[in-house]
């Protein structure tokens, strides 16, 4: 882990727990994602083949989700896919056909509700993983702005909404994410993250602390 990143997270651990959701620090904002009234919801999970530099909106996929199950649909007369294993016929999960050492990207879409009941969108990707990593958890991924295809790389994009039609977009500069549990069969997972991000179109930073998700 780069020295600057290590020093940042050591300093972050020493910050007092903030009762409010957003704390202005000059032109920068600090977001306590685990405040007392905050909630984090997992909206979607997609495991894709290859190493993706940027997180994906799983509702608008650009790659096949390897968590899907493939089966032969007798009515359609062709192969079909579904999120859950069909109980009425044989099927194979696409991840089972991927070699153990092929690079994968785990995309996680989240909705964070702050203490004022406003909803914000988080798009995460943990890239450069393999099936071997996923079978030997926990695994830690780190943001590397210099090498977008570094192994075990974390990236994030965030939309902070101030109103329905007014929002800020942040993209991660430095950060760390840990995947603690993951079951490809059910799509259940648990993990955590912290990162510093640059606001798109403005000289402003966002510090996102104590992110945690579970499904």
N, C-alpha and C positions, 0 to 999 in steps of 0.2 A: 504494500500500500504506500503511495507517495507520502512524503513527510508532511506536506501541507495538509493533505486529507486527514492524516492521523491526528495532527494537532487540532484541526477543526472539530473532529468528533470527540476528542478529549475535552475540548472547551465546551462543546455542546452538552456533554454529560454533567458539567458543573453548573449549567444554567438552572435557576430556580424554576419550579413548575409554575406555569403561568395560568391564572384563572381565566383570563380572557383568551379569545381565539386568535386574534391578530394583534401583534404588538409592533407599532412603528419604531424603527431604529434609523433615524435620518430618512434617507430615501428608500431604505430597505424595509422589508416586512419579515417578521418571524411568525410561523404558523405552528401552533402546538396541536398536532393532529390527534392527540389523546386527551384533550381537555375533558372535564367532567361531563359535559353535555354533548360531546362530539360522538359521532358514529361513523364507522367505515363499513361499506357494503361492497362485496365482490359482485360485479355485474357480469363479468365474463372472463373465461380463461381459454387460451388457445396455445397449443404446443405445435410449433411449425418446424419444417425441415430447413436447415441452413441457418446462417448467423445474420440476424437483422440488426442494423445499426440503430433503427428508430422503433419505438413502440407502435403497435397497431391497434386501431379500433376494431375489436373482434366482430362488431356488427357490420363492418364494411371490410371483410377480409381480403387480403391480397395473396394469401397462401392458404393451402389446405390445412385444416385443423387435424392433427394426428390423433386427437382424442376421440374422433368420430369412429363409429362402427360401420363396416361395410358388409352388406348382405345382398343376396340375390332376391329381387322382388318379382315374384311370379306373375303378378298382375301387370306390372310395367314391362316385364320381359327383359330386365337389365339390372345392373348393379345399382344399389341405392345406399344412402348414408343417413345415419341418425345419431343423435347425441348419446342415447342410452342403448345398451345392448338389447337387441330384440329378443323377446322371450319365446317367440313362436318359430324361430328358425335359427340355423347356425350363422355365425358372424365372426369377423375378425376385426380387432381394433388396429387402426393403421399404424400406431406406434410399434406394434409387434413385428412389423416388416422392416423396420429401420435397423441397420447395423449398430452395434453397441457403441462404436466410436464416431459415428456421424455427428456433426454439430447440429444443435437444436436451439430454438429460441422459445422461451416461455413468456407469452404476453398475458398481462393481468390488467383488466379494466376495473376501476374502483369508483365509487361515489362516496365522497366525504361530506357529511352534514356537520356544519359548524354549530357553535353555541347559539347562534341566532336563527337556526333551522334553515340556513341557506345551503344549497347543494352545489358541490364542485366536482369536477371530473379529473381523475388521475389515470394516466396511461403509462404502465410500466413494462419494461422488457428485461428479462435476464437471459442474455445471449451467450453463445459459446459453451453451452452445456452439452453433455452427452447422456445417454441412458445410464452409463456407469455413475455419473454424478447424481442422477436422480434416484439411484438405488442405494446411495451411500450418503444420505442427508445427515446433518445440515450442510448446505453449500452456500458460500459467500461470493457475491459478485460486486464489482467496484466500477465506478464510472471512470473511463479513460478517454478524455477529450482528444488526446493526441493520436490514439489508435482506435478507430471505431469498430475494428474487427479483432480486438484483443480477446483472448479467451476469458470466460467468466466475467463478462462485462455487463454492467447495469446502466440503463438509461431510463429517463422519465420525461413526460410532458404533462403539464397541468393547466387546467382552465379554472381560474378563480372568478366566480360570478359575483358581481356587486349588484346586479339587477339582471332581469331576464335577457336584456339586450346589451348589457354592459359587462365585459369580462376582460381579464388579463390572462395572457398565455405565458407560461414559464417553461424553460427547457433546462434540464439538469446540466450543471457544470462539474460538480464533484459530489460523490455520494457513495452509499453502500447499501446493499440489500441482502438479506439472508432468507433463504427458503428452508424452513424447518421441517415441514411435512408436505408430502405430495403423493396422492394416490391417483394414477392415471385412469384406473378403472371407474372411479366415481367422480373424478375432477375435484375432489376435496383438497385443500391446501391451507397452510399456515405460514406466515412469514412477517418480516418487519423491514423497515427502510428509513433512512435519513438522507437528505441531500440539500445542496445549495444549487439554486437555479437562477438563470438570467431571464428577466422579463423580455419578451420579444418586442423590439421596437423602442426600447427605453433603457437608459442607464440605471437599472434598478435590479436588486437582487431579492430573491425570496429564499428564506431558510425554512425548510420543512422538517420538523422534528417529530420523533416518536410515532412514525407511521406503523400501523399494525393491521394485518388482514387475516381473515380466517373464513373458510367455507366448508 
